[in-house]
Amino acid sequence: MKDRWQQLAVSLRNELVKVQRVLRRIEEGWRRARLSADDYYLDAVALNLHGFYGGWERIFERIATVVEGARLIAGEQGVELQSHVFVGHEVKTIVEFIKERGFDLLVIGFMGHSALYDRVMGSTCQGLVRLASCAVLVVK
């Protein structure tokens, strides 16, 4: 099971690298379009925007497939699984969602980083344990 999640993470990371590459092409095309009166650069920007959104669509499709698979497995065990997608700082966003919904328990996975990373960047897991208004179960 761990291999499956690692494969998904690698797949998503690779797709994000492609999206970043397309975004750089968009930015360069836009810069050149502003410097010249040539519609060629605007056409290139439009084509690259299509690739940019296509990349995000592939990412969300992969995530939705995994979530649907988890929902089916949970359903077989009599557990209703709901998924929610948010944009924002992960700790703040999850803590606000917990408060809005009045949850009793938050179950989160722990993915360790180096001590230096956690010291510099902070840990999502630690932040949620510290700030959540409900009990938190950390699974490794």
Secondary structure, 3 states (H helix, E strand, C coil): CHHHHHHHHHHHHHHHHHHHHHHHHHHHHHHHHHHCCCHHHHHHHHHHHHHHHHHHHHHHHHHHHHHHHHHHHHHHCCCCCCCCCCCCCHHHHHHHHHHHHCCCEEEEECCCCCHHHHHHHCCHHHHHHHHCCCEEEEEC
